[in-house]
Structure formats: C-alpha cells, structure tokens
Amino acid sequence: MRKGILECCILHIISRGEIYASDMMEELKEARLIIVEGTLYPLLNRLKNAGLVTYHWVESDSGPPRKYYSITDDGRSFLSDLSHYWQNLDKSVNLILSKTSPNGEGASNS
C-alpha cells in the first residue's frame, strides 16, 4: 500500500511542473513521508519505464548535469485514476473509523 501512496504523491508532485529528484525528496520529507534515495530512484525508474514520467538533463553551473522529471499524458491519466481510487479509499476508511461501538465509545486499544 505504501508503494501505491508514494507513486500517487510522486506523480502529483511531478504533475505540477518539471522537478529535480532532491526537490521531490524535500517535499516528501516536509509532508513527513520520509524516503531515501534507494527508494525514490527505483520508483522513478519504474514510472519512467511504464511511460508515466519522462526526464531530461539540464546543465548546472555548480556541478554535474541534473535530471529533471515531468509527467506524460499517460502519467496524468494514471494519476487521475489513482486520485479517484485514493478519494474512495479515504472515504471508506474514514467511514469505518468514525463509527462508534454500540455503547457509544470509539475504537478500543485492547
């Protein structure tokens, strides 16, 4: 499930405009979805191989060239499907979590 959530978040970040991988990691970190490069780069590679994202190299004045990612049309369609799935899942989970027991209490930790 975590992989699917990360895919959705990463595609959403990329859908807002071209972005460098370390900037993605920073945004994920700010959202408390902390991942390491060993997780991000293979995921980006899978998304690229699936035709959902693409990248191009940009020369840098302060070091080696940087790889900037952007979303493809197929990626936008896939992200739309993921977003709808997430909204339905969120609604379902919140419905279950909001129910109380017959005696009026919330979920117990027993």
C-alpha positions in Angstrom: 0.0 0.0 0.0 2.9 2.4 0.8 4.3 2.0 -2.7 1.0 3.0 -4.2 0.7 6.0 -1.9 4.3 7.0 -2.8 3.5 6.6 -6.5 0.5 8.8 -6.2 2.4 11.5 -4.2 5.4 11.5 -6.6 3.2 11.7 -9.7 1.3 14.6 -8.1 4.5 16.4 -7.3 5.8 15.9 -10.8 2.4 16.9 -12.4 2.9 20.5 -11.1 6.0 21.0 -13.3 9.4 19.8 -14.0 11.3 18.8 -10.8 14.6 17.5 -9.7 14.7 14.4 -7.5 16.2 16.0 -4.5 13.4 18.6 -4.6 10.8 15.7 -4.6 12.6 14.2 -1.6 12.4 17.5 0.3 8.7 17.9 -0.4 8.0 14.4 0.8 10.1 15.0 3.9 8.1 18.2 4.7 5.0 16.1 4.4 6.5 13.5 6.8 6.7 10.9 4.0 10.4 10.3 4.5 12.0 8.1 1.9 15.6 7.5 0.9 17.3 7.7 -2.5 17.3 3.9 -2.6 13.5 4.0 -2.6 12.9 7.1 -4.8 15.2 6.4 -7.7 14.0 2.9 -8.4 10.4 4.1 -8.2 11.2 7.0 -10.6 12.8 4.4 -12.9 9.7 2.2 -12.8 7.4 5.2 -13.5 9.7 6.1 -16.5 9.7 2.5 -17.8 5.9 2.4 -17.6 5.7 5.6 -19.7 4.2 7.7 -16.8 7.1 10.1 -16.5 10.0 11.3 -18.6 13.1 13.2 -17.9 15.7 15.4 -19.5 19.2 16.6 -18.4 19.8 20.2 -17.5 23.4 21.5 -17.3 24.3 23.0 -13.9 26.7 25.9 -13.2 27.6 24.4 -9.9 28.2 20.7 -10.6 27.1 17.8 -12.8 24.0 18.0 -15.0 20.7 17.4 -13.3 17.9 15.1 -14.3 14.5 16.9 -14.3 11.3 14.8 -14.4 8.0 15.6 -16.0 4.7 13.7 -16.3 3.5 12.3 -19.5 -0.1 12.2 -20.8 -0.3 8.6 -19.7 1.0 9.6 -16.3 -1.7 12.3 -16.0 -4.4 9.7 -16.8 -2.9 7.2 -14.4 -2.7 9.9 -11.7 -6.3 10.8 -12.2 -7.2 7.1 -11.7 -5.0 6.9 -8.6 -6.6 10.1 -7.2 -10.1 8.8 -7.6 -9.1 5.5 -6.0 -7.5 7.4 -3.1 -10.6 9.5 -2.5 -12.8 6.5 -2.4 -10.4 4.6 -0.1 -10.1 7.7 2.2 -13.9 8.0 2.4 -14.3 4.3 3.2 -11.6 4.2 5.8 -12.9 7.4 7.5 -16.4 5.9 7.5 -15.2 2.9 9.4 -13.0 5.0 11.8 -15.8 7.3 12.6 -18.2 4.6 13.8 -18.5 4.0 17.5 -19.3 0.9 19.4 -22.9 0.1 20.5 -22.1 1.7 23.9 -21.1 5.0 22.2 -17.4 4.6 22.6 -14.8 4.8 19.9 -12.4 2.1 18.9 -10.6 0.5 21.8 -6.9 -0.3 22.0 -7.4 -3.8 23.5 
